Amino acid sequence: MKEDNKLVSVLISVFNAQETISNSLNSILNQTYKNIEILIMDDCSTDNSFDILNSFQLDNNKVKIYKNSQNLGLTKSLNKLVDMCNGDIIVRHDIDDYSVEKRIEKQVKALSRYKLDFCLARATRMDTKKPIPRFSFYLPDKFVIKYKNPFIHGTLAINKDVLLKVGKYDKDFYFAQDYKLFSDLLANGFKYKVLNESLYYLNMKNNISSNNKNEQKYYAKFVQNKTSPKK
């Protein structure tokens, strides 16, 4: 198989996202890169999310829908999807965001061309239309990560074997799991690149981060202090 035509597994966790599912999921189904599978875990939604997801599965064999028997949170839901996916490359996508059409194509090409372990990109905030990260993008990531997460989780494209090498998402981090993952990846010296191009539109309102600011800060401190929240 050509390096730039590997199977890509897009992993999405969903909880009560009936208003954003259609636009978000269509942005993945409309990607110019076609060799994909889309694995979605419904984390016990109490709205119509699961029914909407099932309608997508009926219309497209690339979409695979799963449902947790109880609400597990993002970390455990993503780890379950990692264990079930078949792709050599894992791409993250959040169900209240959307990806530009060439996002996966460009990231797969970058992984191959630069022999990267993982690849990220800049994004555009939906509310302000401004790029993110902004100024911190021009600072060394190893400096920024001491104080905050320098990357957009939803833009992650990573070789599956690399994600497995770092132990997937740390199960002890109910929040800030992406911050912990990126800290582990940088600490282990994996090769990466952040594309200086907006390939993703990021929702910053009423999302997991904005709705759980205190919890995010609590878990982020453990990343910064290189300790574990596990009692």
N, C-alpha and C positions, 0 to 999 in steps of 0.2 A: 504494500500500500504506500502511495506517495505520502511524504511527510505532511504536505498541505491538504491531504484529503482523509486524515484520520477521523474516526468516529468521535464526535464531541457529545458529551453528556451535559445537558443544561439542568442544573438543580435549583428547584424553587420550593420554598416552604410557604404555606398559605394559612392565614388565620383571619377570618372575617374580612375578606377583601372583595366582596361582590361588586363594589363600585369600580374597581380598577382592573379586574381580571381580564376583561376582553381586550382593552387597548394594550395592556402589558404583554399578554400571551401572544397576541397577534404580531407584536414587534419581534418576537422570537420565531414564530412560524414564517414570517416574511423575510428572514435572513437570506442573504445571497449565498451563504455557505449552507449547503443542503444536507451534508452527511451528519445529521444530529439526531439525538433522542432527547426528549424532554421529560424528566422525572419530577413529578409534583407531589408533595406530601401535604395533605390537608390535616392541620393540627387541631382537629375537633372544632371546626368553625360552627358557630351557632346561627349564622345567616344563610344565604343561599349559595355560598361559595362552592360547596361540594357539587351541587347540581349543575352549576355553570361549568365547572371543570369537567364533569362527566360529558357534557354536550360537546366540548372540544375533543375529548377522547374518542367519541363516536365518529367525529368528522375527520380525524387525522390519526393515522397509526403511529406517528412519531411521538404522540402524547401518551404518557403512562401515569395514571392517577392512583395514589395510595392514600390511606386514611389511618391516622393513629387511633388507637382504642381509647386513649386519654391524652389530654393536652401535655405535651412534653417540652415545648419551647423550641426555639430555632436551633440551638446547638445539637441536641439529640436527633431532631428531625433531619438535619443535614447529614449527620453521620450515618443515619439509616439509609439515606439516598445514596451516599458514597458507596456503601456496601452493596447496593443493588445495581449500580450503573455499569454499563459495558464499555464506555468510551475510554480511550487512551488519554483524552484531555477532558478536564472538568471545567465548566463555565458556570459562574454564579449569576443569578438574576433575581431581583426582588419584585414581587408581584404588584407593588405600587409604583414601580419605575418602568421605563421602557428603553430598549436598546436601538441604536440606529441600524439601518439595514446591513451595512458592511462591517458591523462590529466584530462578529465572530470570524469572518474572513480575514480581517486585518490582524486580529490577535493570533490566529493560527499561523498566518504567514510570518509574523514577528517571532513566534516561538521557534519556528523552523529556521528562519534566516539567521537569527542571532544565537541559536542553540540555547534558548532560555529554559529555565525550570518553571517560571511563571511570568505572567504578563498582566499589566493593569493599564488603565487609561484615565484620562481626566473626564469629567462629566459636566453637565450643565444643570444648574438648579432650575427646577420648574417655576419656582416663585419669582426669582429675580432675573433669570436668564443669564446669570453670571457663571463663569467657569469655577469649578471646584476640583481639587484644591486650587487656591489662588496664589498668594505670595509664598506659602510654604512649599509649593511645587518646586521652587527654585533653590530651596535649601537642601542640604544633605539629608536623606531619609533616616540615616542612623542617628542623626542629631534630633530630628523632629519626633521620632518615635519614642524618645525619652519622655516627651511631654504630652503627645497626643498621637492618635492613629493618622498617619500621613496618606493613607490610601482609601479608595472607595471600594468597599467590599463587593458591591454589585458588578464591578468591572473585572473581577478576577477571572483569569483563565490560567489553569495550572495543570501540569502533567500529573495524572492520577498517581503514578508511583512516588512522586515527590510529596503529595499530600499524605500518602500512607506512611512515608518515612518519618514524618513529624508527628504521626499518631492521630491524624485527622484533626477535627476540632476538639479542643480540650473540654471534656465533659464537665469539669468543675466550674467552667465559666458559663453561667446561664445567660449573662449579658457580656458585651465586649469580647465575644468569642472571635470576632474577626481581628481585633486588635491583638489578642493573644496569638492567633495564628500567624499574623504578619511578624510579630516579634520573634516567634520561633523560627520562621523562615529566614529572617535576616540574621539571627544569631547563628544559624547553621550554614551561612554563606552561600545559599542557593542563588543562582544567577537569574536576574530579572530585569525588566524594563517597564517604565511607565510611559505610555505613548502620549505625546504632547498634542493630543487631539481629543475633542469631545466625542465619545462614542456611546454616550449614555445620558439619559435624562433622569435626574434624581429628585424624588419627592422629599421635601424636608418638613412637611407639615403632617401632623397626626400619624406619624410612623413609629416604629419600634424605638427609635432613638429619642425622638422628641417626647414620646409618651412615658418614657422610663429614664429620664435624665439622671435622677439620683442613683438608680440602680446601675446605670452605665458608668457613672463616676466611681461608684463603689468598686466595681470589678476592674475598672481601668487602673486603679491604684495598685492592684495586685500585679498587673502587667508591668507597670512602671517600677515597682519594687522587686520584681522578679520573684514573687512568692505566690502561694496558692491560696484561694479562698476556702479550700477544704479544711474543715475543723479537725 
